[in-house]
Amino acid sequence: MAKAQSTVFDYEFPKMPDFSQLQQDYSRYFGDFSKMFTAGKFPGFDIEAAMTFQRKNIEALTQVNQAALESVQSLAKRQSEIAREAVETYSKFAKEIGAVSVEDRFAKQAQAAKEIFEQAVTNLNELREIAQKSQDKVATLISKRVSDNLDEVKSALQPKTVSNGAAKN
């Protein structure tokens, strides 16, 4: 009687990598990496310029955040003023409408609805202008920094020259 062979346990394990070969490859590719640094500096890369570049980016980001915060504050302040004015207007209207006849009440309601709508449109336009000015200021700050970044990168990529005209690394 022949035994059936199970394929479940006939798994071939993967071979272990040759770590000595991996070490040799690593040494070959990255062994000279430390030689690229001279006196703790990477040739062709100015750490000081990179730090200055990033400092300017952070300063620009701070200015953008400050402008956005001021915008939010002025919008919130104006919205609260509009809400206060609306409450005062509605209170005044409620007092006035209670003291008139039914026929006059409809006319006053129509007039009040028209005035309230016109004021709402005026208020929305004012809020839109405040937001637009803020967006313009933020866009100008960002645009200026991006332009400056491009100029700085362009100048950083140009070869440096010394007094005798030879290129400096």
TASULWO-V843450 format. One record per helix or strand of 2 or more residues. SS is the DSSP state (a for helix, b for strand). FROM is the first residue (numbers start at 1). TO is the last residue. Records with the same first field share a line. If there is no record, write none. Layout:
SS: FROM-TO ; FROM-TO
This chain:
a: 19-30 ; 33-36 ; 47-98 ; 102-157
b: 37-38 ; 41-42 ; 160-161 ; 167-168
